[in-house]
């Protein structure tokens, strides 16, 4: 886990992966650990990675990964790596489903 906070800005050109995982209630902690491990050991060191934020659903049946990448190309390059596929296989042994989608930030609101 890094010391730099995620910066959410419409001006930086980044793309955002929002991946919603579902899991059994008793598997949420294992899923969180698998995502933490993959992020720390692999994703954080890849070209184009900006940040990741992993959220645990209060109902214990969902985990959301909000990750920023420099570009669509950097994200797509990451998905083609065999070591990434290995980590995703490990994660999907714990998760029931995953719904990864890329987004472009269009607006932010602050008081």
C-alpha atoms as a printed R data frame, in Angstrom:
    type eleno elety resid chain resno       x       y       z
1   ATOM     1    CA   UNK     A     1   0.000   0.000   0.000
2   ATOM     2    CA   UNK     A     2   1.461   3.293  -1.056
3   ATOM     3    CA   UNK     A     3   1.684   6.595   0.707
4   ATOM     4    CA   UNK     A     4   0.209   8.551  -2.185
5   ATOM     5    CA   UNK     A     5  -3.575   8.882  -2.202
6   ATOM     6    CA   UNK     A     6  -5.613   8.233  -5.312
7   ATOM     7    CA   UNK     A     7  -6.185  11.459  -7.184
8   ATOM     8    CA   UNK     A     8  -9.533  11.617  -8.919
9   ATOM     9    CA   UNK     A     9  -9.449  14.242 -11.656
10  ATOM    10    CA   UNK     A    10 -11.103  14.758 -15.021
11  ATOM    11    CA   UNK     A    11  -7.894  16.392 -16.328
12  ATOM    12    CA   UNK     A    12  -5.362  13.557 -16.130
13  ATOM    13    CA   UNK     A    13  -6.509  11.347 -19.035
14  ATOM    14    CA   UNK     A    14  -6.476   8.168 -16.954
15  ATOM    15    CA   UNK     A    15  -8.955   5.334 -17.335
16  ATOM    16    CA   UNK     A    16 -10.591   3.655 -14.372
17  ATOM    17    CA   UNK     A    17 -11.256  -0.032 -13.958
18  ATOM    18    CA   UNK     A    18 -14.234  -0.726 -11.741
19  ATOM    19    CA   UNK     A    19 -14.462  -4.448 -11.115
20  ATOM    20    CA   UNK     A    20 -17.350  -5.708  -9.003
21  ATOM    21    CA   UNK     A    21 -16.745  -9.175  -7.589
22  ATOM    22    CA   UNK     A    22 -19.416 -11.260  -5.896
23  ATOM    23    CA   UNK     A    23 -18.597 -13.904  -3.312
24  ATOM    24    CA   UNK     A    24 -20.065 -15.993  -0.545
25  ATOM    25    CA   UNK     A    25 -20.251 -14.114   2.770
26  ATOM    26    CA   UNK     A    26 -17.634 -16.393   4.300
27  ATOM    27    CA   UNK     A    27 -15.274 -15.843   1.325
28  ATOM    28    CA   UNK     A    28 -15.074 -12.045   1.371
29  ATOM    29    CA   UNK     A    29 -11.951 -11.910   3.543
30  ATOM    30    CA   UNK     A    30 -10.150 -14.471   1.357
31  ATOM    31    CA   UNK     A    31 -11.120 -12.499  -1.749
32  ATOM    32    CA   UNK     A    32  -9.812  -9.276  -0.198
33  ATOM    33    CA   UNK     A    33  -6.520 -10.999   0.645
34  ATOM    34    CA   UNK     A    34  -6.168 -12.387  -2.887
35  ATOM    35    CA   UNK     A    35  -6.778  -8.931  -4.383
36  ATOM    36    CA   UNK     A    36  -4.377  -7.303  -1.919
37  ATOM    37    CA   UNK     A    37  -1.700  -9.863  -2.783
38  ATOM    38    CA   UNK     A    38  -2.131  -9.498  -6.551
39  ATOM    39    CA   UNK     A    39  -2.082  -5.706  -6.329
40  ATOM    40    CA   UNK     A    40   0.994  -5.498  -4.077
41  ATOM    41    CA   UNK     A    41   2.998  -8.250  -5.781
42  ATOM    42    CA   UNK     A    42   2.124  -7.620  -9.406
43  ATOM    43    CA   UNK     A    43  -0.188  -4.826 -10.517
44  ATOM    44    CA   UNK     A    44   1.517  -2.012  -8.577
45  ATOM    45    CA   UNK     A    45   4.754  -2.620 -10.479
46  ATOM    46    CA   UNK     A    46   3.328  -2.760 -13.987
47  ATOM    47    CA   UNK     A    47   3.762  -0.002 -16.581
48  ATOM    48    CA   UNK     A    48   0.785   2.342 -16.585
49  ATOM    49    CA   UNK     A    49  -0.545   1.391 -13.140
50  ATOM    50    CA   UNK     A    50  -1.607   4.464 -11.156
51  ATOM    51    CA   UNK     A    51  -3.519   3.251  -8.102
52  ATOM    52    CA   UNK     A    52  -5.976   0.722  -6.740
53  ATOM    53    CA   UNK     A    53  -8.615   0.934  -4.038
54  ATOM    54    CA   UNK     A    54 -10.324  -2.197  -2.799
55  ATOM    55    CA   UNK     A    55 -13.720  -1.846  -1.140
56  ATOM    56    CA   UNK     A    56 -15.470  -4.494   0.982
57  ATOM    57    CA   UNK     A    57 -19.249  -4.521   0.686
58  ATOM    58    CA   UNK     A    58 -20.947  -4.202   4.057
59  ATOM    59    CA   UNK     A    59 -23.226  -7.111   3.128
60  ATOM    60    CA   UNK     A    60 -20.032  -9.257   2.794
61  ATOM    61    CA   UNK     A    61 -21.090 -10.539  -0.669
62  ATOM    62    CA   UNK     A    62 -19.247  -8.013  -2.833
63  ATOM    63    CA   UNK     A    63 -15.782  -6.569  -3.266
64  ATOM    64    CA   UNK     A    64 -15.141  -3.627  -5.571
65  ATOM    65    CA   UNK     A    65 -11.760  -2.836  -7.085
66  ATOM    66    CA   UNK     A    66 -11.405   0.770  -8.269
67  ATOM    67    CA   UNK     A    67  -8.100   0.962 -10.155
68  ATOM    68    CA   UNK     A    68  -6.618   3.732 -12.268
69  ATOM    69    CA   UNK     A    69  -4.453   3.122 -15.334
70  ATOM    70    CA   UNK     A    70  -2.612   5.652 -17.491
71  ATOM    71    CA   UNK     A    71  -4.412   4.527 -20.653
72  ATOM    72    CA   UNK     A    72  -6.597   1.880 -22.241
73  ATOM    73    CA   UNK     A    73  -3.440   0.528 -23.908
74  ATOM    74    CA   UNK     A    74  -1.654   0.111 -20.544
75  ATOM    75    CA   UNK     A    75  -4.689  -1.701 -19.156
76  ATOM    76    CA   UNK     A    76  -4.982  -3.986 -22.191
77  ATOM    77    CA   UNK     A    77  -1.248  -4.775 -22.096
78  ATOM    78    CA   UNK     A    78  -1.632  -5.798 -18.453
79  ATOM    79    CA   UNK     A    79  -4.480  -8.195 -19.264
80  ATOM    80    CA   UNK     A    80  -2.344 -10.075 -21.802
81  ATOM    81    CA   UNK     A    81   0.395 -11.012 -19.336
82  ATOM    82    CA   UNK     A    82   0.549 -14.683 -18.229
83  ATOM    83    CA   UNK     A    83   1.430 -13.683 -14.644
84  ATOM    84    CA   UNK     A    84  -1.690 -11.488 -14.481
85  ATOM    85    CA   UNK     A    85  -3.802 -14.363 -15.784
86  ATOM    86    CA   UNK     A    86  -2.385 -16.584 -13.000
87  ATOM    87    CA   UNK     A    87  -3.362 -14.047 -10.332
88  ATOM    88    CA   UNK     A    88  -6.826 -13.622 -11.832
89  ATOM    89    CA   UNK     A    89  -7.299 -17.406 -11.830
90  ATOM    90    CA   UNK     A    90  -6.419 -17.419  -8.119
91  ATOM    91    CA   UNK     A    91  -8.869 -14.587  -7.441
92  ATOM    92    CA   UNK     A    92 -11.639 -16.308  -9.395
93  ATOM    93    CA   UNK     A    93 -11.236 -19.477  -7.335
94  ATOM    94    CA   UNK     A    94 -12.569 -17.398  -4.428
95  ATOM    95    CA   UNK     A    95 -14.990 -15.056  -6.207
96  ATOM    96    CA   UNK     A    96 -18.280 -16.206  -7.690
97  ATOM    97    CA   UNK     A    97 -18.342 -13.581 -10.444
98  ATOM    98    CA   UNK     A    98 -16.412 -10.566 -11.675
99  ATOM    99    CA   UNK     A    99 -17.691  -7.671 -13.778
100 ATOM   100    CA   UNK     A   100 -14.678  -5.599 -14.918
101 ATOM   101    CA   UNK     A   101 -15.436  -2.433 -16.895
102 ATOM   102    CA   UNK     A   102 -13.298   0.538 -17.966
103 ATOM   103    CA   UNK     A   103 -14.557   4.064 -17.355
104 ATOM   104    CA   UNK     A   104 -13.533   7.605 -18.195
105 ATOM   105    CA   UNK     A   105 -14.163  10.085 -15.385
106 ATOM   106    CA   UNK     A   106 -16.445  12.863 -16.552
107 ATOM   107    CA   UNK     A   107 -17.226  14.869 -13.406
108 ATOM   108    CA   UNK     A   108 -16.388  15.215  -9.720
109 ATOM   109    CA   UNK     A   109 -18.275  17.175  -7.062
110 ATOM   110    CA   UNK     A   110 -16.980  18.500  -3.762
111 ATOM   111    CA   UNK     A   111 -18.583  20.721  -1.121
